[in-house]
Amino acid sequence: MFERRVLIEYGRRQDGLTPCPIQWLDNFSMRNFTNDAVFDDTLPTSDGVLEIGNRVPLERLSAAMEDWFRKKGYIQPEEALHIRLP
């Protein structure tokens, strides 16, 4: 089910990126918040690390996660979310 591992960081590249706390990742991964079944295949494992299934599109994950983090006030307007494969 969780065939891929992605690294999730935030901040401004020029200032250095910080791994997203596992609490943020866990908060996003709860389907009752996202209301999108495609994100059921996500499992936070540690700060900045999320295991995901093959059916989770990275572009959609990135957009939805950044939107959610902004709504929650986790990341500031001048910051960005960065998702990458290790």
C-alpha positions in Angstrom: 0.0 0.0 0.0 2.7 2.5 0.9 5.2 2.0 -1.9 6.8 5.4 -1.9 8.4 7.7 0.6 8.4 11.4 0.2 10.2 14.2 2.1 8.2 17.2 3.0 9.8 20.4 3.9 8.8 24.1 4.2 10.4 27.5 4.2 12.3 29.7 1.8 15.0 27.9 -0.1 17.5 30.7 0.4 17.0 30.5 4.2 17.1 26.7 4.3 14.2 24.2 4.5 12.8 22.7 7.6 11.1 19.2 7.8 7.4 19.5 8.4 6.5 18.3 11.9 4.8 14.9 12.1 1.8 16.6 13.8 1.2 18.7 10.7 1.5 15.6 8.4 -0.8 13.6 10.6 -3.3 16.4 10.7 -3.4 16.5 6.9 -3.6 12.8 6.5 -6.8 12.4 8.4 -9.5 12.0 5.7 -12.2 13.7 7.7 -10.2 16.9 7.2 -9.2 16.5 3.5 -12.5 14.9 2.4 -10.5 13.2 -0.4 -10.2 9.4 -0.5 -7.0 9.6 -2.6 -5.2 10.8 0.5 -6.2 7.7 2.5 -3.0 6.1 1.2 -0.8 8.4 3.3 1.1 7.5 6.4 3.2 10.0 8.4 6.2 8.2 9.8 8.4 11.0 11.2 9.1 14.7 10.9 9.3 15.5 7.2 8.6 11.9 6.0 5.3 10.6 4.5 4.8 7.2 3.0 2.3 7.2 0.2 0.6 4.7 -2.2 1.1 4.7 -5.9 -2.3 6.2 -6.5 -1.4 9.4 -4.7 -0.4 12.0 -7.4 2.5 14.2 -6.1 1.3 17.4 -7.7 -2.1 17.1 -6.2 -0.7 16.1 -2.8 1.6 19.1 -2.9 -1.2 21.6 -3.8 -3.7 20.1 -1.3 -1.1 19.9 1.5 0.2 23.5 1.0 -3.4 24.8 0.9 -4.2 23.0 4.1 -1.1 24.2 5.9 -1.8 27.8 4.9 -5.4 27.6 6.2 -4.1 26.2 9.5 -1.4 28.9 9.7 1.4 26.4 9.7 3.3 28.1 6.8 3.5 31.8 6.2 2.8 33.6 2.9 6.5 34.0 2.1 7.1 30.3 2.7 6.5 27.4 0.3 6.0 23.7 0.7 8.6 21.4 -1.0 7.8 17.7 -1.6 10.5 15.4 -3.1 11.4 11.8 -3.4 14.5 10.9 -1.4 
